[in-house]
Amino acid sequence: MFERARDYSESALSAIGLQPRRTAADYVLPALGVFGVGLLVGVGLGLLLAPKPGVELRGDIGRRVRRMSARRRRNHDSLDSQEHGEAHDDDDVP
């Protein structure tokens, strides 16, 4: 419904030679997309031009990823056990 109204308003404005107003999102979203692509390209170039050999760099990255996933798993397990522990404590309260 809103799209149809927007289409009618845009066609009415273009019929009299005007343009619809552009919102902040029309400027910000493309800029964020370009920034994200630039960020990915920069990270890729940084990895390619790193002073460490590829095997060593991949090993370091792999170790860090495994360490972070283990830490995340421990945090998830501890939160899971806390939730289950609290649920059992609430059952005992009259």
Stockholm file with secondary structure:
# STOCKHOLM 1.0

chainA/1-94         MFERARDYSESALSAIGLQPRRTAADYVLPALGVFGVGLLVGVGLGLLLAPKPGVELRGDIGRRVRRMSARRRRNHDSLDSQEHGEAHDDDDVP
#=GR chainA/1-94 SS CHHHHHHHHHHHHHHTTCCCCCCHHHHHHHHHHHHHHHHHHHHHHHHHTCSSCHHHHHHHHHHHHHHHHHHHHHHHHHHHHHHHHHHHHHHHCC
#=GC SS_cons        CHHHHHHHHHHHHHHTTCCCCCCHHHHHHHHHHHHHHHHHHHHHHHHHTCSSCHHHHHHHHHHHHHHHHHHHHHHHHHHHHHHHHHHHHHHHCC
//
